[in-house]
């Protein structure tokens, strides 16, 4: 095993700590906002803020995004457990702090909604997710009503896509395009021939 392979094997404590801290903060904020929402918002009375840009509307969602799959609520916790397992597996080789942040947001969002699925009415594996943020209209007429966990998932996935598109790897390395390799090889050759 060469030095490059040794440098990219395993995980760094810092990256895993960022992943764990991000996930814990995401779950804590999500559950705190859901608690405040269920205690202080009335389902039939949305609260208009920012001149109607945002409404706080208490809804319980039995499905996924846009209430998709409402009749199959039992499958969402299973999918979430698979996602959690994949993230834990990825963490065993995680060396990139930006990737740790991304995966921590996805993990925190997934666990936040999993908590609702497991512990909220009507029962385990069938619980309804508490949603409360609606933009442009009070009941999701313009865009789906969502919660903090959904926001964490969305931001985490967008960050992961951006990291992939820019060649940043979970092991902390960065992919170099073939064009950049060719350019670098050409410069090295030119420098060698002028010396």
C-alpha positions in Angstrom: 0.0 0.0 0.0 1.5 3.3 -1.0 1.3 6.6 0.9 -1.7 7.9 -1.1 -3.7 4.8 -0.3 -2.8 5.0 3.4 -3.8 8.7 3.5 -7.3 8.0 2.1 -8.1 5.0 4.2 -10.2 5.2 7.3 -11.9 8.3 8.8 -10.8 11.4 10.6 -12.2 12.1 14.0 -12.8 15.7 13.0 -15.0 14.7 10.0 -17.0 12.2 12.0 -17.4 14.7 14.8 -18.8 17.3 12.4 -21.2 14.7 10.9 -22.4 13.6 14.4 -22.7 17.2 15.7 -24.6 18.4 12.6 -27.0 15.5 12.8 -27.6 16.0 16.6 -28.2 19.7 16.1 -30.5 19.1 13.1 -32.6 16.6 15.1 -32.7 18.8 18.2 -33.8 21.9 16.3 -36.4 20.0 14.2 -38.0 18.4 17.3 -37.9 21.6 19.2 -39.7 23.5 16.4 -42.2 20.6 16.0 -42.9 20.8 19.8 -43.4 24.5 19.6 -45.6 24.2 16.6 -47.9 21.5 18.1 -48.2 23.5 21.3 -48.8 26.9 19.9 -50.3 26.7 16.4 -53.9 25.9 15.7 -54.4 23.7 12.6 -57.1 26.0 11.1 -55.4 29.3 11.8 -52.1 29.9 9.9 -49.8 32.6 11.2 -48.7 35.0 8.4 -45.2 36.4 8.7 -42.8 38.4 6.5 -45.8 40.0 4.7 -47.2 36.7 3.5 -43.9 35.3 2.2 -44.0 32.6 4.9 -46.9 31.1 6.8 -46.8 28.9 9.8 -49.5 26.3 9.2 -49.7 23.2 11.4 -50.3 20.1 9.2 -49.7 16.4 9.8 -48.4 14.6 6.7 -48.9 10.8 6.4 -46.9 10.7 3.1 -43.6 11.8 1.8 -42.9 15.1 0.0 -46.1 16.6 -1.5 -48.0 13.9 0.5 -46.9 11.3 -2.0 -47.4 7.7 -0.8 -49.9 8.4 2.0 -51.2 4.9 1.9 -47.7 3.4 2.3 -46.4 5.1 5.5 -44.8 1.9 6.8 -42.2 2.0 4.0 -40.8 5.4 4.9 -39.2 4.3 8.2 -37.7 1.3 6.4 -36.2 3.6 3.7 -34.9 5.9 6.4 -33.1 3.0 8.2 -31.4 2.0 5.0 -30.3 5.7 4.5 -29.0 5.8 8.0 -27.1 2.5 7.5 -25.5 3.9 4.3 -24.4 7.1 6.0 -22.9 5.1 8.9 -21.0 3.0 6.4 -19.8 6.1 4.5 -18.6 7.5 7.8 -16.1 4.7 8.2 -14.0 6.3 5.4 -15.1 10.0 5.8 -12.2 12.4 5.8 -13.9 15.5 4.3 -15.5 18.1 6.5 -17.8 19.5 3.8 -19.0 15.9 3.1 -19.4 15.4 6.8 -21.6 18.5 7.0 -23.7 17.3 4.0 -24.1 13.8 5.4 -24.9 15.2 8.9 -27.7 17.3 7.4 -29.1 14.3 5.6 -28.8 12.1 8.6 -30.4 14.7 10.9 -33.2 15.3 8.5 -33.9 11.6 8.1 -33.8 11.0 11.8 -36.0 14.0 12.6 -38.8 12.7 10.3 -38.2 9.1 11.5 -39.0 10.1 15.0 -42.4 11.3 13.8 -43.0 8.1 11.9 -42.2 6.0 14.9 -43.6 8.0 17.8 -46.5 10.2 16.6 -50.1 9.2 16.0 -51.6 7.1 14.7 -48.9 4.6 15.7 -45.4 3.1 15.2 -44.4 3.0 11.5 -47.6 4.9 10.6 -47.0 8.2 12.4 -47.7 11.4 10.6 -44.9 13.9 10.2 -45.5 17.4 11.6 -45.1 20.1 9.0 -45.5 23.8 9.6 -43.6 26.0 7.1 -45.5 27.1 4.0 -44.2 29.7 1.5 -46.3 32.1 -0.5 -49.7 30.7 0.7 -51.0 29.3 4.0 -51.7 25.6 3.1 -49.1 24.7 0.5 -51.1 26.0 -2.4 -47.9 27.3 -4.1 -45.3 24.9 -2.6 -45.4 21.9 -0.3 -45.6 22.6 3.5 -42.4 21.4 5.1 -40.4 21.3 8.3 -36.9 21.8 9.6 -36.0 18.1 8.9 -37.1 18.5 5.3 -35.0 21.6 5.0 -31.9 19.8 6.4 -32.4 16.9 3.9 -32.7 19.3 1.0 -29.7 21.4 1.9 -27.6 18.3 2.6 -28.5 16.7 -0.7 -27.8 19.9 -2.6 -24.5 20.2 -0.9 -23.6 16.6 -1.8 -24.5 17.3 -5.5 -22.3 20.4 -5.4 -19.4 18.5 -3.9 -19.7 15.7 -6.5 -19.9 18.2 -9.3 -16.8 20.0 -8.1 -14.9 16.7 -7.7 -14.6 16.7 -4.0 -14.5 13.2 -2.6 -15.6 11.9 0.8 -12.0 10.8 1.5 -10.8 14.4 1.3 -9.2 14.1 -2.1 -10.3 16.0 -5.2 -10.7 14.6 -8.7 -8.8 16.3 -11.4 -10.3 16.4 -14.8 -8.5 14.9 -17.8 -8.0 18.3 -19.3 -6.3 19.6 -16.2 -4.1 16.5 -16.1 -3.2 17.1 -19.7 -2.5 20.8 -19.1 -0.4 20.0 -16.0 1.5 17.4 -18.0 2.1 19.8 -20.8 3.4 22.5 -18.4 5.8 20.0 -16.8 7.1 19.0 -20.2 7.5 22.6 -21.3 9.3 23.4 -18.1 11.6 20.4 -18.5 12.5 21.3 -22.1 13.4 24.9 -21.3 15.7 24.0 -18.5 
